[in-house]
Amino acid sequence: PVFVAIAFGIARAVLMESSLSFLGFGDTSVPSWGEIIMQGRSSILRGFDGPWHLTLLPGVAIFLTLTAFNLLGQGLRDAMDPKLRE
């Protein structure tokens, strides 16, 4: 159960950090996926066509990271839960 909680906790921490940095909270000198998405969004809203990848690529990276940790947590739960083995 501890490994499952750790896997889900890491996914939750990644989502929380990227959300807070998107909203502008946190250290702006440290690169973050949320900060990159916020910069790309602000440049798109100003009317520039170029930096669409600044919003798409970090968003995909966040999605893939959260999906991987959630699948890892579910896999660990399925492998280690004695009630599910029957």
Salt bridges, closest charged atoms under 4 A:
ASP78 OD1 - ARG77 NH2 3.39
